[in-house]
Amino acid sequence: MDNSKPPKLENQICFPLYVIAKEITGLYRPFLDELDITYPQYLVMMILWESDGHTVTHIGGKLFLDSGTLTPLLKRLEAKEFIVRKRKKEDERVVEVFLTDAGKQLQKKACEIPGKIQEKIGIQPEELLHLKDTVLKILKKIEK
């Protein structure tokens, strides 16, 4: 392999992954605007909708976000009254995050979003699952 030639954008795997992530996130924007949340806030809410009550550390680990990025995001969700943050009584350094009633109600509206996104993309569910599986395999290799 000749490493003396400059890399070409068209030969890079990182570029189409970057662009598709950006474009798909953009597809979510109008639906999330109706819910008054951003895409990163939507990711946090999905974790809590799946099972309520997680530590900030747990949420950050699942989303690959550090507390410096996650804390302001959580503060904005709390200001919108979708979540509450509470310090653990046993260890006040640990902050847990819980859904409010408004946050639980938001889930009902959000349930329509995945179908709307799939419709906009126009690809068969099996193809999307295959793509997701391939991306997750790569991610697991990178994490090691």
PyMOL CGO cylinders between C-alpha atoms (Angstrom):
from pymol import cmd
from pymol.cgo import CYLINDER

trace = [
    CYLINDER, 0.00, 0.00, 0.00, 1.41, 3.36, -1.03, 0.3, 1, 1, 1, 1, 1, 1,
    CYLINDER, 1.41, 3.36, -1.03, 1.20, 5.78, 1.91, 0.3, 1, 1, 1, 1, 1, 1,
    CYLINDER, 1.20, 5.78, 1.91, 2.89, 8.66, 0.09, 0.3, 1, 1, 1, 1, 1, 1,
    CYLINDER, 2.89, 8.66, 0.09, -0.27, 9.77, -1.72, 0.3, 1, 1, 1, 1, 1, 1,
    CYLINDER, -0.27, 9.77, -1.72, -2.60, 12.16, 0.08, 0.3, 1, 1, 1, 1, 1, 1,
    CYLINDER, -2.60, 12.16, 0.08, -5.83, 10.53, 1.24, 0.3, 1, 1, 1, 1, 1, 1,
    CYLINDER, -5.83, 10.53, 1.24, -8.89, 11.05, -0.92, 0.3, 1, 1, 1, 1, 1, 1,
    CYLINDER, -8.89, 11.05, -0.92, -12.17, 12.01, 0.67, 0.3, 1, 1, 1, 1, 1, 1,
    CYLINDER, -12.17, 12.01, 0.67, -14.04, 9.52, -1.52, 0.3, 1, 1, 1, 1, 1, 1,
    CYLINDER, -14.04, 9.52, -1.52, -11.98, 6.63, -0.09, 0.3, 1, 1, 1, 1, 1, 1,
    CYLINDER, -11.98, 6.63, -0.09, -12.63, 7.42, 3.57, 0.3, 1, 1, 1, 1, 1, 1,
    CYLINDER, -12.63, 7.42, 3.57, -15.23, 5.57, 5.65, 0.3, 1, 1, 1, 1, 1, 1,
    CYLINDER, -15.23, 5.57, 5.65, -15.32, 8.39, 8.22, 0.3, 1, 1, 1, 1, 1, 1,
    CYLINDER, -15.32, 8.39, 8.22, -16.76, 10.93, 5.80, 0.3, 1, 1, 1, 1, 1, 1,
    CYLINDER, -16.76, 10.93, 5.80, -19.98, 9.16, 4.77, 0.3, 1, 1, 1, 1, 1, 1,
    CYLINDER, -19.98, 9.16, 4.77, -20.54, 8.17, 8.43, 0.3, 1, 1, 1, 1, 1, 1,
    CYLINDER, -20.54, 8.17, 8.43, -20.10, 11.81, 9.48, 0.3, 1, 1, 1, 1, 1, 1,
    CYLINDER, -20.10, 11.81, 9.48, -22.45, 13.06, 6.77, 0.3, 1, 1, 1, 1, 1, 1,
    CYLINDER, -22.45, 13.06, 6.77, -25.17, 10.46, 7.38, 0.3, 1, 1, 1, 1, 1, 1,
    CYLINDER, -25.17, 10.46, 7.38, -25.11, 11.13, 11.14, 0.3, 1, 1, 1, 1, 1, 1,
    CYLINDER, -25.11, 11.13, 11.14, -25.47, 14.85, 10.49, 0.3, 1, 1, 1, 1, 1, 1,
    CYLINDER, -25.47, 14.85, 10.49, -28.22, 14.40, 7.90, 0.3, 1, 1, 1, 1, 1, 1,
    CYLINDER, -28.22, 14.40, 7.90, -30.26, 11.91, 9.92, 0.3, 1, 1, 1, 1, 1, 1,
    CYLINDER, -30.26, 11.91, 9.92, -30.01, 14.11, 12.98, 0.3, 1, 1, 1, 1, 1, 1,
    CYLINDER, -30.01, 14.11, 12.98, -31.33, 16.92, 10.77, 0.3, 1, 1, 1, 1, 1, 1,
    CYLINDER, -31.33, 16.92, 10.77, -34.33, 14.78, 9.80, 0.3, 1, 1, 1, 1, 1, 1,
    CYLINDER, -34.33, 14.78, 9.80, -35.24, 14.56, 13.49, 0.3, 1, 1, 1, 1, 1, 1,
    CYLINDER, -35.24, 14.56, 13.49, -35.17, 18.33, 14.00, 0.3, 1, 1, 1, 1, 1, 1,
    CYLINDER, -35.17, 18.33, 14.00, -38.72, 19.25, 12.91, 0.3, 1, 1, 1, 1, 1, 1,
    CYLINDER, -38.72, 19.25, 12.91, -40.24, 16.43, 14.97, 0.3, 1, 1, 1, 1, 1, 1,
    CYLINDER, -40.24, 16.43, 14.97, -38.14, 17.29, 18.02, 0.3, 1, 1, 1, 1, 1, 1,
    CYLINDER, -38.14, 17.29, 18.02, -38.92, 20.99, 17.64, 0.3, 1, 1, 1, 1, 1, 1,
    CYLINDER, -38.92, 20.99, 17.64, -42.57, 20.06, 18.18, 0.3, 1, 1, 1, 1, 1, 1,
    CYLINDER, -42.57, 20.06, 18.18, -41.53, 18.45, 21.49, 0.3, 1, 1, 1, 1, 1, 1,
    CYLINDER, -41.53, 18.45, 21.49, -39.27, 21.40, 22.37, 0.3, 1, 1, 1, 1, 1, 1,
    CYLINDER, -39.27, 21.40, 22.37, -36.17, 19.21, 22.75, 0.3, 1, 1, 1, 1, 1, 1,
    CYLINDER, -36.17, 19.21, 22.75, -32.89, 18.81, 20.89, 0.3, 1, 1, 1, 1, 1, 1,
    CYLINDER, -32.89, 18.81, 20.89, -31.52, 15.55, 19.52, 0.3, 1, 1, 1, 1, 1, 1,
    CYLINDER, -31.52, 15.55, 19.52, -29.09, 15.03, 22.46, 0.3, 1, 1, 1, 1, 1, 1,
    CYLINDER, -29.09, 15.03, 22.46, -31.97, 15.73, 24.87, 0.3, 1, 1, 1, 1, 1, 1,
    CYLINDER, -31.97, 15.73, 24.87, -34.06, 13.17, 22.97, 0.3, 1, 1, 1, 1, 1, 1,
    CYLINDER, -34.06, 13.17, 22.97, -31.32, 10.58, 23.51, 0.3, 1, 1, 1, 1, 1, 1,
    CYLINDER, -31.32, 10.58, 23.51, -31.37, 11.23, 27.26, 0.3, 1, 1, 1, 1, 1, 1,
    CYLINDER, -31.37, 11.23, 27.26, -35.15, 11.00, 27.33, 0.3, 1, 1, 1, 1, 1, 1,
    CYLINDER, -35.15, 11.00, 27.33, -35.07, 7.67, 25.48, 0.3, 1, 1, 1, 1, 1, 1,
    CYLINDER, -35.07, 7.67, 25.48, -32.79, 6.23, 28.16, 0.3, 1, 1, 1, 1, 1, 1,
    CYLINDER, -32.79, 6.23, 28.16, -35.19, 7.40, 30.87, 0.3, 1, 1, 1, 1, 1, 1,
    CYLINDER, -35.19, 7.40, 30.87, -38.29, 6.24, 28.99, 0.3, 1, 1, 1, 1, 1, 1,
    CYLINDER, -38.29, 6.24, 28.99, -36.75, 2.79, 28.74, 0.3, 1, 1, 1, 1, 1, 1,
    CYLINDER, -36.75, 2.79, 28.74, -36.22, 2.69, 32.52, 0.3, 1, 1, 1, 1, 1, 1,
    CYLINDER, -36.22, 2.69, 32.52, -36.59, 5.69, 34.78, 0.3, 1, 1, 1, 1, 1, 1,
    CYLINDER, -36.59, 5.69, 34.78, -34.00, 6.73, 37.34, 0.3, 1, 1, 1, 1, 1, 1,
    CYLINDER, -34.00, 6.73, 37.34, -30.37, 6.63, 36.27, 0.3, 1, 1, 1, 1, 1, 1,
    CYLINDER, -30.37, 6.63, 36.27, -27.23, 8.29, 37.52, 0.3, 1, 1, 1, 1, 1, 1,
    CYLINDER, -27.23, 8.29, 37.52, -25.64, 11.02, 35.45, 0.3, 1, 1, 1, 1, 1, 1,
    CYLINDER, -25.64, 11.02, 35.45, -22.61, 8.73, 35.09, 0.3, 1, 1, 1, 1, 1, 1,
    CYLINDER, -22.61, 8.73, 35.09, -24.75, 5.91, 33.69, 0.3, 1, 1, 1, 1, 1, 1,
    CYLINDER, -24.75, 5.91, 33.69, -26.46, 8.21, 31.16, 0.3, 1, 1, 1, 1, 1, 1,
    CYLINDER, -26.46, 8.21, 31.16, -23.12, 9.69, 30.12, 0.3, 1, 1, 1, 1, 1, 1,
    CYLINDER, -23.12, 9.69, 30.12, -21.66, 6.21, 29.62, 0.3, 1, 1, 1, 1, 1, 1,
    CYLINDER, -21.66, 6.21, 29.62, -24.54, 5.09, 27.43, 0.3, 1, 1, 1, 1, 1, 1,
    CYLINDER, -24.54, 5.09, 27.43, -24.34, 8.25, 25.30, 0.3, 1, 1, 1, 1, 1, 1,
    CYLINDER, -24.34, 8.25, 25.30, -20.53, 8.55, 25.25, 0.3, 1, 1, 1, 1, 1, 1,
    CYLINDER, -20.53, 8.55, 25.25, -20.80, 12.01, 26.85, 0.3, 1, 1, 1, 1, 1, 1,
    CYLINDER, -20.80, 12.01, 26.85, -18.75, 13.40, 29.71, 0.3, 1, 1, 1, 1, 1, 1,
    CYLINDER, -18.75, 13.40, 29.71, -20.39, 15.18, 32.62, 0.3, 1, 1, 1, 1, 1, 1,
    CYLINDER, -20.39, 15.18, 32.62, -19.22, 18.58, 31.31, 0.3, 1, 1, 1, 1, 1, 1,
    CYLINDER, -19.22, 18.58, 31.31, -21.36, 18.06, 28.21, 0.3, 1, 1, 1, 1, 1, 1,
    CYLINDER, -21.36, 18.06, 28.21, -24.21, 16.19, 29.88, 0.3, 1, 1, 1, 1, 1, 1,
    CYLINDER, -24.21, 16.19, 29.88, -24.80, 18.47, 32.89, 0.3, 1, 1, 1, 1, 1, 1,
    CYLINDER, -24.80, 18.47, 32.89, -25.87, 21.58, 30.90, 0.3, 1, 1, 1, 1, 1, 1,
    CYLINDER, -25.87, 21.58, 30.90, -28.09, 19.37, 28.74, 0.3, 1, 1, 1, 1, 1, 1,
    CYLINDER, -28.09, 19.37, 28.74, -29.74, 17.93, 31.86, 0.3, 1, 1, 1, 1, 1, 1,
    CYLINDER, -29.74, 17.93, 31.86, -30.16, 21.41, 33.34, 0.3, 1, 1, 1, 1, 1, 1,
    CYLINDER, -30.16, 21.41, 33.34, -32.06, 22.50, 30.23, 0.3, 1, 1, 1, 1, 1, 1,
    CYLINDER, -32.06, 22.50, 30.23, -34.32, 19.42, 30.41, 0.3, 1, 1, 1, 1, 1, 1,
    CYLINDER, -34.32, 19.42, 30.41, -34.93, 20.17, 34.08, 0.3, 1, 1, 1, 1, 1, 1,
    CYLINDER, -34.93, 20.17, 34.08, -35.76, 23.83, 33.29, 0.3, 1, 1, 1, 1, 1, 1,
    CYLINDER, -35.76, 23.83, 33.29, -38.37, 22.53, 30.82, 0.3, 1, 1, 1, 1, 1, 1,
    CYLINDER, -38.37, 22.53, 30.82, -39.69, 20.34, 33.68, 0.3, 1, 1, 1, 1, 1, 1,
    CYLINDER, -39.69, 20.34, 33.68, -39.18, 17.05, 31.80, 0.3, 1, 1, 1, 1, 1, 1,
    CYLINDER, -39.18, 17.05, 31.80, -36.76, 15.65, 34.40, 0.3, 1, 1, 1, 1, 1, 1,
    CYLINDER, -36.76, 15.65, 34.40, -35.64, 16.17, 37.97, 0.3, 1, 1, 1, 1, 1, 1,
    CYLINDER, -35.64, 16.17, 37.97, -32.14, 15.62, 39.30, 0.3, 1, 1, 1, 1, 1, 1,
    CYLINDER, -32.14, 15.62, 39.30, -31.70, 14.40, 42.84, 0.3, 1, 1, 1, 1, 1, 1,
    CYLINDER, -31.70, 14.40, 42.84, -28.60, 13.73, 44.89, 0.3, 1, 1, 1, 1, 1, 1,
    CYLINDER, -28.60, 13.73, 44.89, -28.42, 10.26, 46.37, 0.3, 1, 1, 1, 1, 1, 1,
    CYLINDER, -28.42, 10.26, 46.37, -28.90, 10.28, 50.13, 0.3, 1, 1, 1, 1, 1, 1,
    CYLINDER, -28.90, 10.28, 50.13, -26.22, 7.62, 50.65, 0.3, 1, 1, 1, 1, 1, 1,
    CYLINDER, -26.22, 7.62, 50.65, -23.65, 9.50, 48.56, 0.3, 1, 1, 1, 1, 1, 1,
    CYLINDER, -23.65, 9.50, 48.56, -24.36, 13.13, 47.71, 0.3, 1, 1, 1, 1, 1, 1,
    CYLINDER, -24.36, 13.13, 47.71, -21.70, 13.09, 44.98, 0.3, 1, 1, 1, 1, 1, 1,
    CYLINDER, -21.70, 13.09, 44.98, -24.01, 10.87, 42.92, 0.3, 1, 1, 1, 1, 1, 1,
    CYLINDER, -24.01, 10.87, 42.92, -26.82, 12.59, 41.01, 0.3, 1, 1, 1, 1, 1, 1,
    CYLINDER, -26.82, 12.59, 41.01, -29.79, 10.57, 39.80, 0.3, 1, 1, 1, 1, 1, 1,
    CYLINDER, -29.79, 10.57, 39.80, -32.13, 11.65, 37.02, 0.3, 1, 1, 1, 1, 1, 1,
    CYLINDER, -32.13, 11.65, 37.02, -35.87, 10.94, 36.98, 0.3, 1, 1, 1, 1, 1, 1,
    CYLINDER, -35.87, 10.94, 36.98, -38.73, 11.72, 34.62, 0.3, 1, 1, 1, 1, 1, 1,
    CYLINDER, -38.73, 11.72, 34.62, -41.44, 14.14, 35.69, 0.3, 1, 1, 1, 1, 1, 1,
    CYLINDER, -41.44, 14.14, 35.69, -45.06, 13.65, 34.68, 0.3, 1, 1, 1, 1, 1, 1,
    CYLINDER, -45.06, 13.65, 34.68, -44.44, 16.05, 31.78, 0.3, 1, 1, 1, 1, 1, 1,
    CYLINDER, -44.44, 16.05, 31.78, -41.43, 13.95, 30.72, 0.3, 1, 1, 1, 1, 1, 1,
    CYLINDER, -41.43, 13.95, 30.72, -43.56, 10.81, 30.80, 0.3, 1, 1, 1, 1, 1, 1,
    CYLINDER, -43.56, 10.81, 30.80, -46.25, 12.54, 28.71, 0.3, 1, 1, 1, 1, 1, 1,
    CYLINDER, -46.25, 12.54, 28.71, -43.61, 13.54, 26.16, 0.3, 1, 1, 1, 1, 1, 1,
    CYLINDER, -43.61, 13.54, 26.16, -42.95, 9.85, 25.49, 0.3, 1, 1, 1, 1, 1, 1,
    CYLINDER, -42.95, 9.85, 25.49, -46.42, 9.42, 24.00, 0.3, 1, 1, 1, 1, 1, 1,
    CYLINDER, -46.42, 9.42, 24.00, -45.71, 12.12, 21.42, 0.3, 1, 1, 1, 1, 1, 1,
    CYLINDER, -45.71, 12.12, 21.42, -42.20, 10.78, 20.73, 0.3, 1, 1, 1, 1, 1, 1,
    CYLINDER, -42.20, 10.78, 20.73, -43.45, 7.28, 19.89, 0.3, 1, 1, 1, 1, 1, 1,
    CYLINDER, -43.45, 7.28, 19.89, -44.37, 8.47, 16.39, 0.3, 1, 1, 1, 1, 1, 1,
    CYLINDER, -44.37, 8.47, 16.39, -40.90, 9.77, 15.56, 0.3, 1, 1, 1, 1, 1, 1,
    CYLINDER, -40.90, 9.77, 15.56, -39.08, 6.53, 14.58, 0.3, 1, 1, 1, 1, 1, 1,
    CYLINDER, -39.08, 6.53, 14.58, -41.77, 5.65, 12.02, 0.3, 1, 1, 1, 1, 1, 1,
    CYLINDER, -41.77, 5.65, 12.02, -41.69, 9.16, 10.57, 0.3, 1, 1, 1, 1, 1, 1,
    CYLINDER, -41.69, 9.16, 10.57, -37.90, 9.02, 10.25, 0.3, 1, 1, 1, 1, 1, 1,
    CYLINDER, -37.90, 9.02, 10.25, -38.00, 5.61, 8.57, 0.3, 1, 1, 1, 1, 1, 1,
    CYLINDER, -38.00, 5.61, 8.57, -40.62, 6.93, 6.16, 0.3, 1, 1, 1, 1, 1, 1,
    CYLINDER, -40.62, 6.93, 6.16, -38.44, 9.95, 5.30, 0.3, 1, 1, 1, 1, 1, 1,
    CYLINDER, -38.44, 9.95, 5.30, -35.36, 7.77, 4.73, 0.3, 1, 1, 1, 1, 1, 1,
    CYLINDER, -35.36, 7.77, 4.73, -37.30, 5.36, 2.52, 0.3, 1, 1, 1, 1, 1, 1,
    CYLINDER, -37.30, 5.36, 2.52, -35.21, 2.26, 3.20, 0.3, 1, 1, 1, 1, 1, 1,
    CYLINDER, -35.21, 2.26, 3.20, -36.56, -1.13, 4.21, 0.3, 1, 1, 1, 1, 1, 1,
    CYLINDER, -36.56, -1.13, 4.21, -36.38, -1.89, 7.97, 0.3, 1, 1, 1, 1, 1, 1,
    CYLINDER, -36.38, -1.89, 7.97, -34.14, -4.92, 7.29, 0.3, 1, 1, 1, 1, 1, 1,
    CYLINDER, -34.14, -4.92, 7.29, -31.60, -2.73, 5.50, 0.3, 1, 1, 1, 1, 1, 1,
    CYLINDER, -31.60, -2.73, 5.50, -31.56, -0.26, 8.38, 0.3, 1, 1, 1, 1, 1, 1,
    CYLINDER, -31.56, -0.26, 8.38, -31.06, -3.10, 10.88, 0.3, 1, 1, 1, 1, 1, 1,
    CYLINDER, -31.06, -3.10, 10.88, -28.17, -4.44, 8.82, 0.3, 1, 1, 1, 1, 1, 1,
    CYLINDER, -28.17, -4.44, 8.82, -26.56, -0.99, 8.73, 0.3, 1, 1, 1, 1, 1, 1,
    CYLINDER, -26.56, -0.99, 8.73, -27.05, -0.58, 12.48, 0.3, 1, 1, 1, 1, 1, 1,
    CYLINDER, -27.05, -0.58, 12.48, -25.51, -4.01, 13.18, 0.3, 1, 1, 1, 1, 1, 1,
    CYLINDER, -25.51, -4.01, 13.18, -22.48, -3.19, 11.01, 0.3, 1, 1, 1, 1, 1, 1,
    CYLINDER, -22.48, -3.19, 11.01, -21.97, 0.20, 12.69, 0.3, 1, 1, 1, 1, 1, 1,
    CYLINDER, -21.97, 0.20, 12.69, -22.28, -1.41, 16.15, 0.3, 1, 1, 1, 1, 1, 1,
    CYLINDER, -22.28, -1.41, 16.15, -19.64, -4.02, 15.23, 0.3, 1, 1, 1, 1, 1, 1,
    CYLINDER, -19.64, -4.02, 15.23, -17.25, -1.23, 14.26, 0.3, 1, 1, 1, 1, 1, 1,
    CYLINDER, -17.25, -1.23, 14.26, -18.06, 0.71, 17.43, 0.3, 1, 1, 1, 1, 1, 1,
    CYLINDER, -18.06, 0.71, 17.43, -17.35, -2.34, 19.63, 0.3, 1, 1, 1, 1, 1, 1,
    CYLINDER, -17.35, -2.34, 19.63, -13.95, -2.81, 17.96, 0.3, 1, 1, 1, 1, 1, 1,
    CYLINDER, -13.95, -2.81, 17.96, -13.10, 0.85, 18.48, 0.3, 1, 1, 1, 1, 1, 1,
    CYLINDER, -13.10, 0.85, 18.48, -14.13, 0.72, 22.17, 0.3, 1, 1, 1, 1, 1, 1,
    CYLINDER, -14.13, 0.72, 22.17, -11.69, -2.10, 22.96, 0.3, 1, 1, 1, 1, 1, 1,
]
cmd.load_cgo(trace, "trace")
